[in-house]
């Protein structure tokens, strides 16, 4: 037997309600906020007693609740729709469902409208339709609607997971003004957290560290881990790297550490990965670099764009192991000229027959171009990753040239409006 | 019937191919890191010694560094300390896998040194590429020690290698652009395809220095004759 708990109106405290329903049954299926089913198999008592228990558990929430019982989900839900406290006995589902509206099936309103145009407004009318033609007309999911209308419910009961909070804290045990003391306290907390993680067979994917200072301030740090782990040393390394460049305004009086994004235990290990990098070690290094430099470590990505400076973008470095693929592009023994982007600066250029003849004080030995770069947006391209590099150049198109100067410099210059700019040098 | 005249560039390419085919294959030497550039490996006697600072100086050395990066990204992670001049699409053209390149923005000398220090200590990458910055002798020495301990290559690219860097470096290569290579004619109907790069060994620890190698540095082309 299943209990259907349907709450109408405010469902802000839905999680708390589900926690309260745990006292009625250990198996609660959280379908959506406002609708849950309780599996009452093996629990002593009768349907009316269970309904009374569930009502008692939700009494303190002061909300409008309808509770009913049925052999299947659809039967329990239909009973709750008909009357609060109703019980649908096994075998009576068809009769109970027949006069009820199609909205009980929670299907797309557009489909309900189509069915209404065909003269089908009640579940009984839907149940009387021939199964095959109905499914052919409305698609594979129509099969389950048809079965539900006849009181056959094959939907699985999915018990909700129980949240586990793993955290440890130290408060009111003196004050720490030395880095070593803080790290000692962190080690203690981590030992507790890792022991708890091991007991639960879980790994933490992230940590939250809250440090309370003597002046009342609380500093919060989110520490994502490259891979979920319960390894104390790895987590400590990450925490230490995160705190390396932080200076606190007052002595530390409390530390709270919380394990987040808990996942089932076990770490992914790959065979034949001697040359691959260790994601945890990379994550610690990145945290250390970011703490030391104050800037994010990135990975470049190329994209289609007209302008040189818009043909790539940077994104945070992802510490997942990359696929083992031989990179495309050059065959491996070839060298390709590398453009080095320079700070865009204006250069004096003298022309001869419409082509650059002198750049600065250097004569031009070879010149190719111009290539017109219009300022229209490239399909699926967005903002430049280096807006400062293209400042002042967004308004009009430009003509780009590759020039080789008499001192051997091989440069990319461009002409925009009445000015010439140096974009970069091939080296 | 008279044989058709062979174009000089075709003859040159034929000679190059003949020399390449008749050359002895480079066998990997223990403790040496082979680059993906066979000509350079031959010049260096098998590759770079693991855990050394390699200084590249002159014009065209970024192209050589990109070639080294491309080879290394096939095997492991590479870190590049970017002073703002990095152009990743050119690295992709050189064959590098951007997935395996850690780009660390470092514009000041001190932050560049700190970043190199952290990366070498962490031992997460086999190669760290950085532009040369003005650092004290002691800092270069420390970086050399760290590179030696971690077994990673620290490639330092400079227009001109200073005395401090030269002393700390295990290998110093001088690059120069010898000849500009063109596709087509000048103007709208031509492009500068690249250049011929001359690489000479200025310093190599425990080995007799000298010897040069010429390499073509060209943009990706499709059957276009170079001039």
Interface residues (C-beta under 8 A of the other chain):
Chain A: X275 X276 X277 X278 X281 X282 X284 X285 X286 X288 X289 X292 X293 X295 X296 X297 X298 X299 X300 X301 X302 X308 X311 X312 X314 X317 X322 X323 X325 X326 X327 X328 X329 X330 X331 X332 X333 X334 X335 X336 X337 X338 X339 X340 X341 X342 X343 X355 X365 X366 X367 X368 X369 X370 X402 X404 X408 X409 X410 X424 X426 X427
Chain B: X36 X37 X38 X39 X59 X60 X61 X62 X63 X64 X65 X66 X67 X70 X71 X73 X74 X75 X76 X77 X84 X85 X86 X87 X88 X89 X90 X91 X92 X93 X94 X95 X96 X97 X98 X99 X100 X101 X102 X103 X104 X105 X106 X111 X114 X115 X118 X119 X122 X123 X124 X125 X177 X180 X182 X186 X187 X188 X190 X191 X192 X194 X195 X197 X215 X216 X217 X218 X219 X220
